[in-house]
Amino acid sequence: MNTLTDFKKYLATPNARVRLISVGGRPANPSIAGWRTVGKLQTNAVAFVSDTASGLSWMNFPAASKCQFDGNTATLDGLVYECEPLP
């Protein structure tokens, strides 16, 4: 992945999963760092399947200038996500 568009295309693929690995340079809390499956994708946000009352946990996409990409990791405004390789 090289751009926010590439990341969104990855999220649109069936069975795409990501996990939060770092928040502001510190390791993510294990309670929120598990693999998450995409439940819904919009142009401005993505919802991951969760055990909340609504069943979804939303993440808004930041401006592309606040994003960095390196291989299978995406840094979005200080949050670092690892993308699971697709088969």
Secondary structure, 3 states (H helix, E strand, C coil): CCCHHHHHHHHHCCCCEEEEEEECCEECCCCCCCEEEEEEECCCEEEEECCCCCCEEEEECCCHHHEEEECCEEEECCEEEEECCCC
